[in-house]
Amino acid sequence: MTDEVRVLPWQDLHDFTKRVFVSVGMPEEHATQEADTLMWANLRGVDSHGVVRIPWYVENIGKGIINPTPDIRVMVETPAVALIEADCAIGPVVTNLAADMAVEKAKGVGIGWILIRNHTHQGTMGQYVQRIANHDMAGMIFVCSRPNTAPFGARAAGVSNNPLGLSAPARRHPHLILDMATSLVAMGKVLVARDRGESLPVGWGLDEHGNPAVDPRDLATLLPVGGPKGSGMSLLFECMGSLMVANPLVLPVLSGELGEAKTTGHVGRMARHNQNSVVAAIDVSRFTDMEKYKAEIDSLIDHLKELPRADGFDEILMPGEREERCYAQRVKDGIPVPPATIAGLKKVADDTGIEFIRGVE
């Protein structure tokens, strides 16, 4: 195998991804949605949430943690809200459903507020709020997970790096898409650094002794973005998501109910992967003229870009703009894949008995 980063056509990666998930028991429609999700990330340069995740997904399907054929059920429903039991579904399948349900409810009563219980990893948050913005609605999603981030002032994990997505539809410009974790960086960026053989900047996280982790293999606990701000947001997301759907994810780990030590290291390392989410759509037209709203967002973007730039900046970028530019380039030229990621994908192909991407050594 070459030591160089390979640039692969996104269509080939999409086809391979779909075949992988079909081979481990997922219905073709669900496998297609998962492949779409990973390509959405890779094409936009969010490689931390792209095909690098495939080996972990396959491992968790094999362990029975991710259910490839879930019995997804709506448990509670009113005109404005719903609770969906995901039955350990892979995240995109149930989250796409929730986003579409939120949009339909918002069309009816102005807002759709959907809670999802008991799903697994969803990928990027941006794809879901973009899906909502495409319907001329404002979107929001936040996710709750097991502890992997040290609360402000702690040296061990006690909250999750619960991600947040927000969107507002524009007309002339791309939709505004904010996709962020409540940790300084997403765990996926640590995985990418590991596959690239890169060191971690000081401040991304801590090792099991509470010291700064520089080697990605030593990272035990992420650190929150903005100190108390990031960890505070994460705590409130757990209260508004997991506790509200009677599926607590943080407390069972901290209390020792799941058997993990809580004094040092990454207390969530051995906890079974599980997540809950809140997805919301708001019909902007209930409050103001939709076309005027989108035109004003365009104008707001234009004026922000005209502000004096700080030293070292050639341009003022909007949330999601860098990713849209990357998409335009990668959809044409292909997706760069590090050799360690290719090795992991080839092993998945061998383990599942499917053909790898032709021409890739």
C-alpha positions in Angstrom: 0.0 0.0 0.0 1.3 3.5 -0.9 2.2 5.9 1.9 0.6 8.7 -0.1 -2.9 10.1 0.4 -5.1 8.8 -2.4 -7.7 10.9 -4.0 -10.7 8.7 -4.8 -13.9 9.5 -6.8 -16.7 10.1 -4.4 -19.0 7.8 -6.4 -16.6 4.9 -5.8 -16.5 5.6 -2.1 -20.3 5.9 -2.0 -20.8 2.6 -3.8 -18.3 0.9 -1.5 -19.9 2.3 1.6 -23.3 1.2 0.6 -22.1 -2.3 -0.2 -20.4 -2.6 3.2 -23.6 -1.8 5.1 -25.7 -4.1 3.0 -23.2 -6.9 3.6 -23.6 -6.5 7.4 -27.4 -6.8 7.2 -28.7 -3.3 6.6 -31.6 -2.8 4.2 -30.5 -1.2 0.9 -32.5 2.0 1.6 -30.8 2.4 5.0 -27.4 1.6 3.6 -27.9 4.3 1.0 -28.7 6.8 3.6 -25.6 6.0 5.6 -23.5 6.2 2.5 -25.1 9.6 1.7 -24.3 10.8 5.2 -20.6 9.8 5.1 -20.2 11.4 1.6 -21.9 14.6 2.8 -19.1 14.9 5.4 -16.2 13.9 3.2 -17.2 16.0 0.2 -17.4 19.0 2.5 -14.0 18.4 4.1 -15.4 17.1 7.4 -13.3 14.0 7.1 -13.6 13.3 10.8 -17.2 12.2 10.1 -16.7 10.5 6.8 -15.5 7.0 5.7 -12.9 6.9 8.5 -15.9 5.9 10.7 -16.8 2.8 8.7 -14.7 0.3 10.6 -16.1 1.5 13.9 -19.7 1.2 12.6 -19.1 -2.3 11.3 -17.6 -3.3 14.6 -20.6 -2.0 16.5 -23.0 -3.7 14.3 -21.1 -7.0 14.9 -21.3 -6.4 18.7 -25.1 -5.8 18.5 -24.7 -2.1 19.6 -26.0 -0.7 16.2 -29.1 -2.5 15.1 -29.1 -2.8 11.2 -32.8 -3.7 11.1 -34.4 -1.5 13.8 -38.1 -1.3 14.7 -38.4 2.5 14.7 -41.6 3.6 16.4 -43.4 6.9 17.1 -44.2 6.6 20.9 -45.8 10.0 21.5 -47.2 12.5 19.0 -49.2 15.8 19.0 -49.5 18.3 16.1 -46.3 20.0 17.2 -44.1 17.3 18.9 -43.2 13.6 18.7 -41.0 11.1 20.5 -39.4 8.4 18.3 -38.0 5.2 19.7 -35.0 4.4 17.5 -34.3 0.8 18.7 -30.5 1.4 18.3 -30.9 2.4 14.7 -27.8 3.9 12.9 -28.3 7.6 13.3 -29.0 8.9 9.8 -31.9 6.6 9.2 -33.9 7.8 12.2 -32.7 11.4 12.1 -33.7 11.9 8.5 -37.1 10.7 9.5 -37.2 13.1 12.4 -36.1 16.1 10.3 -38.8 15.3 7.7 -41.4 14.9 10.5 -40.4 18.2 12.1 -40.8 20.0 8.7 -44.3 18.5 8.2 -45.4 19.5 11.7 -44.0 23.0 11.2 -46.0 23.3 8.0 -49.1 22.5 10.0 -48.6 24.5 13.3 -45.5 26.5 12.8 -43.0 24.4 14.7 -42.0 20.7 14.8 -40.1 19.5 17.9 -39.0 15.9 17.7 -37.2 13.9 20.4 -35.3 10.7 19.4 -34.5 8.1 22.0 -31.9 5.3 21.8 -30.2 5.8 18.5 -26.5 5.5 17.5 -24.0 7.8 15.7 -25.5 10.3 13.3 -22.5 11.8 11.6 -22.5 15.5 11.0 -25.2 17.8 12.3 -25.0 20.1 9.3 -26.7 17.7 7.0 -29.9 17.6 9.0 -30.3 21.3 9.5 -29.5 21.8 5.8 -32.3 19.3 5.0 -34.6 21.5 7.0 -33.4 24.8 5.5 -34.0 23.4 2.1 -37.7 23.7 3.0 -37.3 27.4 3.8 -37.4 26.7 7.5 -34.9 27.4 10.3 -33.5 24.2 11.8 -31.9 23.0 15.0 -30.5 19.7 16.3 -28.6 18.7 19.3 -27.3 15.3 20.5 -26.7 13.7 23.8 -24.1 11.0 24.3 -22.0 9.2 27.0 -19.3 11.2 28.8 -16.2 11.9 26.8 -15.4 15.5 27.8 -14.1 17.0 31.0 -16.5 19.6 32.6 -14.8 22.9 33.2 -12.5 22.5 36.2 -12.4 18.6 36.0 -9.6 16.4 34.7 -11.8 13.4 33.8 -14.8 13.0 31.5 -18.2 14.0 33.0 -20.2 15.4 30.1 -20.4 14.6 26.4 -19.1 16.8 23.6 -22.8 17.0 22.5 -22.9 18.6 19.1 -25.2 21.3 17.9 -26.5 22.2 14.5 -28.4 25.4 13.5 -29.5 26.6 10.1 -31.2 29.7 8.5 -32.2 29.6 4.8 -30.7 32.2 2.4 -31.7 32.9 -1.2 -28.6 34.0 -3.1 -26.0 32.7 -0.7 -25.8 29.1 0.6 -27.9 28.5 3.7 -26.2 29.5 6.9 -25.2 26.1 8.6 -23.6 26.1 12.0 -22.3 22.6 13.0 -20.2 22.5 16.2 -19.4 20.3 19.1 -19.4 21.5 22.7 -15.8 20.2 23.0 -13.0 22.2 21.4 -12.9 19.6 18.6 -14.9 16.6 17.6 -13.6 13.2 18.5 -13.5 12.4 14.8 -10.7 15.0 14.4 -8.6 12.9 16.8 -9.3 9.8 14.7 -8.2 11.7 11.5 -5.0 12.9 13.3 -4.3 9.3 14.3 -4.7 8.1 10.7 -2.5 10.8 9.4 0.2 10.2 12.0 -0.2 13.8 13.3 0.2 15.1 16.8 -2.6 16.9 18.7 -2.4 20.6 19.6 -2.3 21.2 23.3 -5.7 22.0 24.5 -7.7 19.4 22.5 -7.8 16.9 25.4 -6.2 15.1 28.3 -4.6 11.7 28.8 -5.8 9.2 31.4 -3.7 11.0 34.0 -5.2 14.4 33.3 -2.2 15.8 31.4 -2.4 17.3 28.0 -2.6 14.6 25.3 -0.3 15.1 22.3 -0.4 11.6 20.8 -3.9 10.9 19.5 -3.6 7.4 20.9 -3.2 8.8 24.4 -6.3 11.0 24.4 -8.7 9.9 27.1 -10.9 13.0 27.6 -11.8 16.0 25.3 -11.9 19.5 26.7 -14.9 21.8 26.3 -15.1 24.7 23.9 -15.1 28.0 25.8 -14.5 26.3 29.2 -17.7 26.6 31.3 -19.7 27.6 28.2 -19.2 24.4 26.4 -19.6 22.1 29.4 -22.7 24.0 30.5 -24.3 23.7 27.1 -23.6 19.9 27.2 -25.1 19.5 30.6 -28.3 21.3 29.7 -28.6 19.3 26.4 -28.5 16.1 28.5 -31.3 17.5 30.7 -33.4 18.6 27.7 -32.8 15.5 25.7 -31.8 12.3 27.5 -33.6 12.9 30.8 -36.7 14.1 29.0 -36.9 10.8 27.1 -36.1 8.7 30.2 -32.8 7.4 28.7 -30.1 9.0 30.9 -26.6 8.7 29.4 -24.3 10.6 31.7 -25.6 9.8 35.2 -25.3 6.0 34.9 -21.7 6.4 34.0 -20.8 8.9 36.7 -22.7 6.9 39.4 -20.8 3.7 38.5 -24.0 2.0 37.5 -22.3 0.9 34.3 -19.1 -0.3 36.1 -16.7 2.4 35.0 -14.3 4.2 37.4 -15.2 7.8 37.7 -12.0 9.3 39.3 -9.4 9.1 36.5 -9.3 8.7 32.8 -12.1 8.5 30.3 -15.1 7.3 32.3 -17.1 6.8 29.2 -14.5 4.7 27.3 -16.1 1.3 28.0 -19.8 2.5 28.1 -22.1 1.1 25.5 -22.6 3.6 22.7 -26.0 5.2 22.8 -27.5 8.6 21.9 -30.6 10.7 22.1 -31.4 13.8 20.1 -33.7 16.8 19.7 -34.6 17.9 16.1 -36.6 21.0 15.4 -38.0 23.0 12.5 -39.5 26.4 12.5 -41.7 27.8 9.7 -40.3 31.3 9.3 -43.2 32.3 7.2 -45.5 32.2 10.3 -43.6 35.3 11.5 -42.5 37.3 8.5 -42.4 37.3 4.7 -40.2 34.4 3.6 -38.7 36.0 0.6 -37.9 39.2 2.5 -36.3 37.1 5.3 -34.0 35.3 2.9 -33.1 38.5 1.1 -32.2 40.1 4.5 -30.0 37.1 5.3 -28.2 37.6 2.0 -27.8 41.3 2.8 -26.5 40.6 6.3 -23.9 38.2 4.8 -22.8 40.8 2.3 -22.3 43.5 4.9 -20.5 41.1 7.3 -18.1 40.2 4.5 -17.4 43.9 3.9 -16.2 44.5 7.5 -12.4 45.3 8.0 -10.5 42.1 8.2 -8.3 41.1 11.1 -4.5 40.6 10.5 -3.9 37.3 8.8 -7.4 37.0 7.3 -8.1 37.3 3.6 -11.8 36.9 3.9 -14.6 36.8 6.5 -16.3 33.4 6.1 -19.8 32.5 7.1 -20.9 29.3 8.9 -20.8 26.5 6.4 -19.2 28.5 3.6 -15.8 26.8 3.7 -17.5 23.4 3.5 -19.6 24.5 0.5 -16.4 25.5 -1.3 -14.8 22.2 -0.4 -17.8 20.4 -1.8 -17.6 22.2 -5.1 -13.9 21.1 -5.4 -14.2 17.5 -4.1 -17.3 16.6 -6.0 -15.3 17.3 -9.2 -11.8 16.2 -8.2 -12.4 13.5 -5.6 -11.9 12.9 -1.9 -8.4 12.6 -0.4 -8.1 9.5 1.8 -5.1 8.9 4.1 -3.3 5.5 3.8 -4.3 4.4 7.3 -8.0 5.0 6.5 -7.6 3.0 3.2 -6.0 0.2 5.2 -9.0 0.2 7.6 -11.5 0.1 4.7 -9.6 -2.7 3.0 -9.7 -4.7 6.2 -13.5 -4.1 6.3 -13.8 -5.3 2.7 -11.8 -8.5 3.6 -13.8 -9.1 6.8 -17.2 -8.7 5.1 -16.2 -10.5 1.9 -16.9 -7.7 -0.5 -14.7 -6.2 -3.3 -12.7 -3.1 -2.4 -12.6 -0.1 -4.7 -11.0 -1.2 -8.0 -7.6 0.2 -8.8 -6.7 1.0 -5.1 -3.7 -0.9 -3.9 
